[in-house]
Amino acid sequence: MMRKRTKYGRYALNVFAGLGLVYLFAPIFFIVAFSFNKPNGNFNIAWQSFTFDNWLHPFAEESLTRALWKSLEIAAVSTFVSTILGSLIAVALSRYKFRGSGGINLFLVLPLTTPEIVLGSSLATLFLGQNFIDFGMTTIIIAHIMFQVSFVALTVRARIRGFDWTLEQAAQDLGATPFRTFMKVTFPLILPGILAAGLLAFALSIDDFIITFFNSGPVQTFPLQIYGASRVRIPPQINVLASMILFLSVAILMTGTIAGMRKSAEKQATAKKFKLLQRK
């Protein structure tokens, strides 16, 4: 009787998990499917007929293209800065124990728990009080770095949590300088965590709307442009460009996964060879 209950319980859990995944991925399937739609009017919200014309001319809407490149430019700059700052913060908090580290941990979590509308409006108020800063690219980049640093620091710190710090001591005992030890030992081992944090920060920057809305000024990013255009027109190129970003992200993720699997396979093969040599 208990086995039957367990079997039915697992089946129900799998069904609920499947329904949850369908609920999460349904908007993504909708975006990709409607990138092949040929709407009769200005709004690409009802299926009419299948076509490849949208993908043959993905940059037909100049305003959308300019907004996309602007979002990519902002994401690249803010991700570069936040990845460096967040990684250094993560290394410092994991490597050293000092007074005030608990407060820094609290400040890192605050941007993640604070509602975006509060953070965006607070930054806008701060920038309004600074006469030498005009709303635009600079304010957007500063605002994005503010919340990206937290994501990067926590992600990299999770990677460093299992790091063996005796490897640094061994390298320094062999004559390596602290800088060389970091570049040759510490940095390569935590690099996967840094890359994962950088990709996460990049995606969050492109996707952000609320914080950018409060601090954008005349600059139109991709989400802001879609929001403004949706009132009068929803061209299929919106779905095409969004699908391109999705496919690129999946390709990068798959490439990283395959590379990681190959490295783990190589390590296992090397370990087996080493064991065989030891037996001989």
N, C-alpha and C positions, 0 to 999 in steps of 0.2 A: 504493500500500500504506500509506503514511504517512497519507494522508487518511482511509482507512478506520479505521485505529487511532485517529486523532484523533476521528473521528465516534463510534466505539464508546466511547471514553474519556469524551467529553462526555455521551453517553447514560447511561453508568454513573454518572457524577458527579451528573447530574440525578436519577436514580433514588434514589441514596443520600441526596441532599439532601431529596427528597420523603419518604422513609422517616423521616429525622430529624425533619422538621417534623410528620409524623403522630404520632411518638412524643412530641414535646413538647406538641402540642395535644390529644392524646387525653384527658388528665384534664379539660381545660376543656370539651370536648364532652360528657364524661360528666356533669360538674356541671350543665351547662345542660339536657341531656336529662332527667336525673332530677329536675329541678325541676318537670317535668310528669308525674311518676309518682305513682300512688296506691297506696302500700304497704298491705299487709294487716296487717302487724305494726308493731312499734316501729322497725324498721331499714329505712331506705330504700336498700337495696343490691341489690335484685333487682327487675327490671322486672315490673310487674303490669298496669297499665292507664293509658291516657292521660287526663289531666284538667287543667282550668284552675283548679280550686279552690285550689291552692297559691298561684297568682299573685293570685287574688281576695282572699286573706287572707295577705299576706306577713308581717304582724306578729302572727300568731296566738300565737307563742311569746314570751311577755313576757320571759323570761330572755335569750333570744337578742337581742331588740330592745334591751334595756337594755345588753347587752354590746357590741352594734354601735355604739350611740350613745356608749358610753364609749370605744371604740376611735377613733371619729371625733373625739371631743373631745381625746383624747391626741395623736392625729396632727396635729390642727390647731395645737395649742399648740407641740408639739415641732418641727413643720415651720416655723412662723413664726420661732421663735428660731434654729433651725439654718440656715435660709436666709439670715437676716441675718448671722450669724456666719461661715458658710461663704463667702458672697459677699465680705464684707470681707476675709477671709483670702486669697481668690483674687486680689482686686484688689491687695492689698498685696504678695503674692509675685510677681505679674506686673509690677507697676508699679515696684517698688523693689528694689534689690539691697543687702542688708545682711548683716552677720555673723550666722550662725545660721540663715539661710534653708534651708540643706540639712538641718539637723536638724528644722526644722518640716515640710519635705516628708516626711521619714521618719516623723514622728509622724502625719501625715495618712494615710499608707499603712498603718500598723500596725493600726488598727481593721478595715481591709478584709481583711487577711491573717490576723488572729488568729481562731481558731475562736470561734464565738458562745458555746459553753459556757464557754470560758475567760473571755471578756469578761463574761458574765453572772454567773458565780460570783465573779469578782474584784470587780465592782461590789457584789454582795450582801455580800461580806466588808467592803468599805469602808463600806457603809451600816450594817452591824451594829456597827461601831466608833463610830458617831456616835449618841449617845443622843438627840439633839434631832431626829432624822429618823425618822419611822415609815414602814414599808413601805406603799406605796399609790400614789396618783396622782403625788405629787412624785417618788418614786424611779423610777417608770416613765418619766416625762417626762425626767428627768435622764439615765437610761440610754439612751433613744432619741436624745436630742440628741448623746450621745457618739459614736454611729456615724453619725448623719445628717450631722453637720458634715463628715466626710471625703468622703462622696458629693457633697455640695453643692459643697465647695471644689474638688474635682477636676473636676466637671462644668463649673462656671463658669470655671475656669482654662482648660479646653480651648476654651471659647468666646472667652476673652480672648486666647488665644495669637496669633491673627491680627489683633488690634486695632491700628489705626494711632494711636499715641500723639501723632503730630504734630497730630491734630485738636484735642487738648486745648491744645496750644501755640498753635494758630491762634485758638481761642476766647479764650484769655487775652490774646493780642496785641490782640484787638478790644475788650478792656476787661472781660471776664467774670471774676468772682471764682472762686476754686477750687471753692467749693460750687456756684455756678451752672454752672460748666463740667461738673462731675460730673452734675448733675441734667438738664442740657439736652443734653449731648453723650455722655458716657460711659455713663450709666445706660440711656438708650433703646437704645443699640447692643448692650449686653450683656444687656438684659432677656429676650430669648428663651432665653438660656442659664440665667438665674436661674429663669425659669418652669419650664423642663425639669428643673432640679435640684430645685425645690420639689415638683413632681409625683412625681419619683422618691423623694424623702425621705418624702412622704406615703404612697406605696404601701408602702415598706419598713416604715414604722411600723405600718400596719394589719396587714401580713403577719407581723410579727415574733412569734415564739413563745418561743424559748429564753431570750433575754435578759429578756423580760417575765416568763417563768415564775419566774426567780430573784429578781425584784425587785418582784413585783406585790403581795404581801401578800394582803389580803382582796379586792382589786379584781379583777374578772373582765372581761378583754377578750374580743373576739369569738373569736380563736383559742383562748384558754384555755377559754372556755365550750364551744366545739365539742369540744375534747379531753375535757373532763369529761363532757359529755353523751353522747359516743360510746360510753361503757362500758355505758350502760343504754338509750339511745334515740338514734336519728338521724332526726329529723323532716325532712320535705321542705323546710321553711322554711329550713334551712341552705343548701340548694342555691339556693333562690329569692333569699335575701339575697346570697349570693356571686355569683349571676348578675347581680343588680342592680348590684353594685359593678363587675363586669366590663363591663357595657353602658355604665355611666356613664364608665368609663375610656376605652373605645373611642370614645365620643361626644366626649369632650374631646380625644382624640388626633386624631380626624378633623377637628374644628373648627379645631384649631391648624394642621393640615396644609393645609386649604383656605385658611385665612387667609394662611399663608405663601406658598402658590402664587399667591394674588391679589396679594399685595404684590410678589412677584417679577415677575409679569406687568405690573403697573403700572410698576415700575421699568424694565422692558424697553421698554414703550411710551413712557415719558418719554425714555429714551435715544434711541430712534429719532426722536422728534420733535425732540430737540435736534440730532441729526446732520443732519436735513433742514433745520433752520433755519440750521445752519452752512454747508451747501452753497448755500443761497439767498443 
